[in-house]
Amino acid sequence: MFVTLLSLADLASLIIARRRNRNGLSIAALRYWLSSFLLGATIASFLIYYVFLGHHGPTNMLGFNGREARLAGRVREMEEQNQLLRRQLSISQNHLMAAIKISNSSSGRDQDYSTASLLVEKKPDVLCNQDEELPKCQVIHIAIVCAGYNSSRSVVTLLKSILFYRKNPLYFHMISDSVAQVILQTLFNTWNVPQVDVQFYLADNVINDVSWIPNKHYSGVYGLMKLTLPKVLPESLDRVLVLDTDVTFATDIAELWKLFSKFRHKQSIGLVENQSDWYLGKLWKKHRPWPALGRGYNTGVILLDLKLLREGGWGQLWRQIAERDLMTHYTTSLADQDIFNAIIKQHPYLVYKLPCQWNVQLSDNTRSELCYSEVTDLKVIHWNSPKKLKVKNKHVEFFRNLYLTFLEYDGNLLRRELFSCHVTKVNRLERELSKLNEEDLCYEFRRARLTNYRTHLYFLHYDYEPSPEGNDVTLVAQLSMDRLQMVEMMCKHWDGPISLTLYMSDTEAQQFLSYALSSEVLSSRKDIGYHIVYKEGDFYPVNFLRNVALQQVNTPYVFLTDIDFLPMFGLYSYLKKSIQSLELDTSKKALVVPAFETQRYRTTFPRSKAELIRMLDMGTLFTFRFHVWAKGHAPTNYVKWRSATKSYLVQWEPDYEPYIVVRKNLVPEYDTRFVGFGWNKVSHIMELEAQGYAFIVLPNAFIIHMPHAPSFDIAKFRGSAQYRRCLKILKNEFVKDLEHRYSRVFETEGS
């Protein structure tokens, strides 16, 4: 019951942190948007809480049992935070009004006919707010065209802004290419937001309908896909909201859906007037825009009556008009927007003019500031300039901070249930969770295994095709923010493809993005798949992260390692040759890459095996974990390796955990019951042994572990006897499962 309060408090605190000591515009904006809702949400929390009290007997002097006392404390804490937030928001109210008055007075000196037409749009919007609310279970349908890696990333901010304000069930219709479909399908499935459904439509199926149209817009052929929506979307769907990926909502999307009730007669396209002079043809000499009605209309936000458009022969209509105007204009400059405007110019009865606050356009030379005299007028912000957040606007700092707030907002907080509309299906995860015993001392470990981690695959552009020889190998690893500096070093040592899973918060993911784009080493590599798993819970889900990286590999072989190890120079080429010579494609073999370590933060990296042996003899290098966990790598037989010139077979022993190269389509996934520190790799190697793998040590390969501060998880392992007891229990349960699956007998540890 506290999710909404937490969400608002987090949002407010983020913006307040950004705007402190500035003009107070965004803080006051939050006052208008949030203050009234905070009071209602708090009261609702108390009501739910007291209803809860009625079903549980008291166990203390105040009449509360333990759980109720904690809830009561949380209510008091949230009310205190809300009061503080309201005081902070009220501080800059006068600053906000002064800023708006200055903006209005400066912009009102030279109003012409066009600016006046923008200003009069506020009255219909006020009337709209007085309409009755939509039924609480009314499903709102939203169509979004999304293609490629960058759009798949930017659409998440749009989704967050919609989910933050929404009060109705949502149904997203995603028209995407194959890349975006893989990314967004995984994101929606792992986000698992209640009362949100999604359906994907492969753009390739209709791309030929628009690919014949020359288009100069940066969106390419996908910028024309909205013309095909009446054909692409199901015949049973009559109405849909169509959004660009670069818009941000500042209100409940249900308010926009309600505007369908304003359509009259043949009106079937709802659009906001264009807020620049583009279609007036005055921007430069010999500027010849496509035909438009007046200032024209912007297609970043569209209301489509699909039923009326189909009945009116939409597919034939837009094609005929596009063919005609292309004879004189040769190409579109603004993609589908040019064709929509040409259609409206010839058939003006089709358009319903939306209030301009529903598409505040932040492009160059825009007059968008005329759409709002108060922050409460803002509904949808549209970053429709190629410059995006760097566009020039009087209030760009406010808009930018609103966008960045949603960009970095914890998406896990948006998994809130619409309790007034009980349509959520109980999924497998919830059924499994219901079977857990909360009194189990290891409940938190078992709960972590079932966590549905929100996952964003291919956070950055990825482009790699495996070599045709059939022996290509991908390095697989995982990391958190504190190991990010290792990625550049890894790239300097490994020149083959890499699959990395990064465990980060939403804020950290944006910090990583800035780091990667500014790094000369990382920005030049397109063969690295970066997959973000968003933080949730108290454990580091190491094996879940490994599985995500492993699943996304497109080469036939994988090198399973950790981010703290640097490969020897040339290891990628050496492994490909070894894969071929040892015939890994015909049998179950795991190639072992011997692991060493240095305890020096600054050291010379050996260029050869001979140099490494000299450093071992000098004491500047050691066999990995020789001092604290010798049996983890002892079966590798380092004494034999020093003089070996050929690969050699070693026998598996308990607790063996080497770093290996295996065939991708045969290797089992890591067991996700092991989270944090302990037995996460050992269990995987043990399963390979159960499956009959042979472990073969490579004589001229090595990796070196670089020193770093101990992780938080290893500190918990060392400091908590309960942690160690639970790990022992999980070990024994894993061994029993292994014996059952493979009919093998392994030794278990006494508990």
C-alpha angles and dihedrals in degrees: 000000000000096000095097092047091049091048093052093044091050092048093049095047092051094052093042089054091052097045103039112133093013130102094294095235097133094042091054089045089060089051090060095043103038115021097078091045094049092061093049092046091051093051090048089052091055092048092051090046094053091046086054090052091058091066101049131063120237120249104179140055093271092052094254127121119217097273093045091051090054091048092049090051091050091051091052091047093051092047090053090049091049092051091049091048092051091051091050092048093050094055096077101036092107090048090054095050091048091051092050092047090052091049093048095047093049094045094044097063097080105027114157131188092283095054091048090055089058094049097053090059093081096078097063089049092055090051090050091057089057092058121105117271121259116259106277093239095045106128114227114211118213127185121200129178109215128170133168136008100293096049090047088058097045094048090065091069090053090050092050093052091050094047093047094062103026123115098175135070111269132212116196121202107198117196102194147151120250092267095054092042093059092047098044096040089057091044094052093044094051095038088056097186113187117249092013121118129179137194126190128215119193108234091208089074093067103020091107089063090069107017090090090067113093107229129185095185118115090238090071122198092339089064087071098049096095088073088068098051097104086056099040101045121075118279088233091062111090103174136026140170112230119206136183115230091241098065127101125204122225097180143030111301089220088076089062092047090054090064089075085078088065093062113112133197109327097354106132106151122064114198141160117237115257110262098207131067093247098117092041088070095227102114097095141348114291091010106160112184124183116274114279140169106257109310090353127229135279118230099204089104119029135173108206125193094203094184094057093044092053092047089051094053096252096175093057094039098057093042094053094049093045092051091049097049094042087064089069103025098037094201142025118249098190100033115224091000092071092053094045089053093048089053093049091048089059097035107030093166089074096068130082110195111230121210107268093239087076091069112025100183117212099193127129115284091015124155093206093129088073089068095070136041092171132030089244088069091067115101109153128012117206121201092199097155120096084232090063109179092010094062118124116249135144092243099028092127091061093046092045093052092048089052093046091049091060091039091060097032116123103255091200089072090063093067090097123145123238094226094187091061111051101194101117115122120225105244130204093263093056091048090052092048091052089059094059120101110230090202090062108112088223094047094119091055092049091045091052091056090059097045113127100222115205105241132196111190122205097011088180132035113289126193121165135134118194118246113266094238091081095233101094118137133199124209109232123200144139134217148169130227094275091062096047093109089065093067095073091046090049091053091054090055100039119050097179132084119300133200113200131180115202120200105210147140119250090260093049091049089060091048089052090049091054091047094049095046093049095046114096091205097050099036090056093056118082094167095078118095109207113196120186120211108187119230119259131158132003101290133076102238094215098165094044088054092049091051092052091053092044094051093056097054114117098187122091093241136044134203106213109207142134129258092242092068124084115208119228113262110273095020093130093060092041092053093050090053092046092050090055098043095045093046098231090172093070104047145023102271132152115201110215118217107202113238127218134173143211126207092203121094090207116043141138111259112229115245095202144018090258091055091047091053090051089053090049090053091048092050097242091113131038137189106267116281091346091147099046109020109017096160091060090076105009094105088065086075102220092191090062092042093059092068100025119122096173133048115266137200120245130189123243117247131185114281093018110151112169126165108252149186115225141161109276100219093051104043116098120234121256118269108255096204086084109079129165116002126353140052096001095125097026091061091052094051089046090057091050087054090050089052091054101255119166116223113220121184117219111227099210103036130091144160127202126215114225119216122254140158115285115268122248090245094058088049089055090049093051095043102043124067089189090056090053093046091052092048089053090050092049091049092055093046090051092050092051091050089050093051091050094050100043103025091237128134119226131176116259127208119246112248 
